[in-house]
């Protein structure tokens, strides 16, 4: 099973056209964006799998996907995020 995680582009990585700094659920990550049709700009949302951006997505799609991931985590643990230590 593959799992793609939505991430918001923060900035292009200096010195490398295929890399971008993203915010992935509050954690900064460096992601390869070379597979995308066009380079993303800050504020764009992308779907990331194993460090590679697979596709661009709208903000609404990103929020819907993140909500589904939260729901899956709650179902798996039987707890809400607020109840987790």
C-alpha positions, 0 to 999 in steps of 0.5 A: 500500500502506498501512502501519499501525504499532503505538504505545503511548499514553503520555498525552493531549495537554494542551488537545486531546481528539483528540491523544495522545502515543504511543511508536512503536518508542521514538520519541515521536509526537503522534497524532490519535486522533479517529477511534477509537470511544473515547479511548485511555488510557495503556498502550493500543495503537493502530494508526497510519497517517500520524499518525492512529490507525485502530484499537485493538489488544491488546498481543499484536496489537501485538507480533505486528505489530511482529515482522512489521515486524522480519522484513520489514526483515530480509528487505529488508536481508538483515541483522538489527537487531543487525548494522545500524550 
